[in-house]
Amino acid sequence: MATEPFASCAERGYHPFGDYLRRRFGGKVHKVSLHAGFTCPNRDGRVGVGGCTYCINESFNPQAGAPLRSIGEQMADGIAYMRRRFHAEKVFAYFQAFTNTYADLDTLRRVYDEAVVFPEVVGLSIGTRPDCVPDEVLDLVQGYTAKVEVWIEYGIQSIHERTLRRINRGHDFEAFRDAVARTLPRGIRVCAHVILGLPGESHEDMMRTAEALQPLGLHGIKLHHLYVARKTALERDYAAGTLRLFTAPEYVRAVCDFLERIPSGVAVQRLVGDTTSSDVLLAPQWPESKSRVLQMITEEFRRRGSVQGARVAT
């Protein structure tokens, strides 16, 4: 178990990242999303072109579609917004768009330094791919653990090789396991990204992904349902009628089944995928709001008399 069980599992059925942050830092902590101008090896030809079939960064990170500004400017504006909107006292600098370890060491050091210099910053979170963390990059990232809490968020999406090929991920599950094994001993916390409802996956496939993640020592997990954004390769599958998407009640049941197989101490950083603009989202167009879906997850856990980690062997 990556972290100790938390009381909110009994209250909500799962362990929210926000509760972890309040306990860890003693106040409201929010993430400031950053775009450093990086690309992805699955776009520039190193391992592939076109990116993952579902991916358009602008669908979840507005910075990715805006003119590039300095990290300092993004941080200053983000801190002011989080203070004004959420009364946040502290923030994480969150490098979110594209692959945020995919550059030379001098460039990475410069942008990371520019983010953590603000006194409100208590954490550094770096979104990346498991095939883009050579040891020298992990050594660089490890250096920030003396100043702030450091997380690396690895996109895995599924453990199944046929799925990873179908969605054009450009790496396999072994690359993820190797990255996690090299990251954790450096005192860097690890969060895994998983998409439920990927093309061709059965319920059993999704549960096998959860079970494969159990023993890896993860500190956090992000889940979201497969959705179709405009201008993605996945849009063609949807138009052809070959793609089945979750309804909200179906997704809620899948989430609870999945989290029952994830240790209770693993902080849940996300449970519902959403987009920054309704113009980007093609499907599914759920009538339920994001907050309602979160409420439905808690209600489903209560109906079952279950919680996150209930199916994890002790």
N, C-alpha and C positions, 0 to 999 in steps of 0.2 A: 504494500500500500504506500503510495507516494507521499501522502500527508495524512495527519490524523483525521478521523471522522469528525464531522462538524454538525452542530445541532440543527442546522437548517435542513438536513436530510429528513429529519422527522417533520419539520414544518412544511416544506415544499416538495419533498420527495427526492430532491437532489441538492448538491452542494454548489451554490452560485458563486461565481468568481467575485462578485461585488461584496459578498459577505466575507470571503477570504481577505479581500483588500482592507475592509474596515477593521477586521481583527488584527491584521498584520501591521497596518499603519495608523490605526487609531483615528480615522476620519474618512471623509469622502475622497475617493481617488477615481479619476477618470482618465481614459486614454485620449491622447492627442494624435490623430492619424496624420502620417507624413508621407510625402511622395518625394523620393530623392532622385528621380530621373533614371532609375535603373530599368533594365529590360529583363528578359528571361531567356535562358538557353533553349527553351522550347519555342522561342519566337525568332531568335536571331540566326538559327541554323546550326548551332553547336550540337544540339541533340534532336532538334526538330524545327518545324516551321508551323505557323498558324496558331500555336498555343493549344491549351486544353480545349476540348470541344465546347465546354460550357462557359468558358472564361471571357469576360470583358470587364476589366478592372473598374471601368467607370460605373458599372452597375452597383458596386458596393463601396467605392471610394471616390468621392467627388473630386479629390485632389488629382486623381489620375487623368482626368479629362480637362483639367484647367492648365493655364500657362504655368510653367515651372517657376516656383519662387524659392528663395533660399530657405534652408531648414530653420534658421533663426527666425525669419519672418513667419513661417508656418507655426513654429512653436509659440511665439509671442501672441499671435492671433488666437491660436487654439487654447492657450492657457486663459486668456481673457474671456473667451466664449464659455469655457467650462466653468469658470468662476461665476460668470453672469447667469448662465442657464441652469447649472446644477449645484451652484455653491461649492464647487470642488475646492478643496484645500491643497491637494497634491495631485500630480499627474504622472502617467507613464508616457514616455516618448515612444510612439508606436510606428515603426517603419512597416507600412502595410502594403503599398502598391508594388506589384511585380515581385522580383526576387532580390531581397535586400542584403544578400551577401555576395552578389554577383558583380564584383568589381575588384580592382587592385586594392591592396592593403592601405595605401596612402589615401585613396578616395574614401574607403570605408571609415578609416580613422577620422578623417575630416568631418564627415557628416554625423557620425556618432558623437564626436566631441561637441559639435555645434548644438546637438539636441540636449545633452545631459548637463550643459553648463548652467541651465536655469535652476534657481534654488527650489522651485516647486517640484522639480523632477525627482521622484523616488524610485522610478523603474524605467528600464529600457526593454522594449519588446520588439523582436525582429522577426518578420515573416519571411520565410524562405523555403527553398526546396531541399530535400535531403541529399541531392546529388551536387549541391553547391556549397558545401562546408568542408573544404580541406582543413587539415590540422592547423595551418598557419592562420586561417580565418577564425577558427575556434579559439586559438590562443589569444588573438586580438580581442575577441568578444569577452573572453574570460577576464581580461584586464579590467573591465568595467564593473565586475562583481564587487570590487573593493569600494566602489562609490555608490552604486544603486543595485536594486534587485534586477536581475537579468533573466529574460525569457527568450527562448527561440521557439517560434511557431512553425512546425513542419507540416506542409501539406502532404498527406498520404492518400486521403479520400477513400481508399479501399485497399485490402491486402491482396486482392485477386488479380493475378497477372493478366487474365483475359480482359478484365474491366479496365485496368490501367492502359492496356494497348488500345482498347476501344475508345477511350476518352483522350488518347494521345498525350498521356502524362510524360512519357519519355524517360521514366525510371521504374524500377521494380521495388517490391516490398523489402528486399534485402538491403537496398540502399537506405531505406528508412531505418531499419533495425541497426545498421552500422552507424548511421549518423547519431541516433539516440545513444548508442553504447559509447560513442566518443564524446558526446556532449555532457552527459550527466556527471561524470567524474570531475569535470571542470567547475562544478558548482553553479551551472547554468540550468535553470528550470526549463522543462520541455512541455509544450502543448501540441497536441496532434489535431489536425483538421480532417474531418470525415464528412462525406456527403452520403446521405441516405436516399435510396431510390435511383441509383445510377443505372444506366441502360443495361438490361440483361441480368440484373442481380435479383435473386430471390430473397425472401425474408431470411432464410437460412444463411445465405451468403453474407448478409449484413451482420447477423449475429456472430458468424465466424470471425468477422473483422473485429468486433468487440472482444471476443475471447482471445484473439491473437494479441491485442493491445494490453490485456490484463497484466501480464508479468513483466512488462518493459520498464516499470518505474516512472510512468508519466506523472506530471504534476497537474496538467490541465488538458481539457478536451474542448473542441468546438465541433458542433454538429449543425448541419442545416439540410433542408430538403433540396432535392434537385429542382431547380427552376430554369426556365428557358428565357434567356435574355436575347433581345434583338441583336442582329449582326454577329451571331455566333454560329459555329458549325452545327451546334445542337438544334438551332432553329430549323435547319433542313429536315432533320429527323422528325421534329414535331409537325412540320408541314406535311410530311409524307404519311403521318398517322402511325408511325412505328414506335412512338414513345409514350409510355404510360406514366403519368405523374400522380403523386399522392393527393388525396383529399386531405383536409386538415385533420379530421378524426383518424384517418389511416396513419398519417404521420405521427400523431400523438402516441398511438399504440406502438409504433416502431421505435420511437424515442425511448419510451418507458422500457420496452424489451431490451434495447441496447444499453441503457444506463443501469439496468439491473445487473449487467455483466461487467460494469466498470467499477473499480474500487471506490468506496464512499468518500475517501479522502481526496480524490481527484477533483479539482475545481472545474466547474462547467462554465466556460467562458462565453459560449453561445449555444442557443438551442433552436433558433429560427433564423433562416436566411431571409434577408430582405434587400431591397434595392434603394438607391438614393433617389430614384425618379420612377414614377409610374409609367413614363414613356418608354423606359428601358425594358420593363417586365412584359413578357408575352404571355407566359403561363407558368404555374396555375394562378388564377385570379381568385384567391380564397375570399369568401365573404367575412371570414373571421380575421380580426386584427391580430397583429403580433402579440399584443398584451393578452388578448383572449386565448391565443394558442398556448402561451405560457401558463395561463390559469388552467386550461384544459389538461396540461401535463400534470400539474399538481393534483387536479381532481381525479385523473386516471390512476395516479399512484395511490391516492386515498381509497378509491374504489377497490383496488387490488389488495390494499393493506400491505403495500410494498414500498421500497425505497431504492435509491441508487445503491448498487453493491449487493443487492439481495441474493443474486445468483453467483457471487464470487466465493469460491471455496476459501475457508479460513484455516 
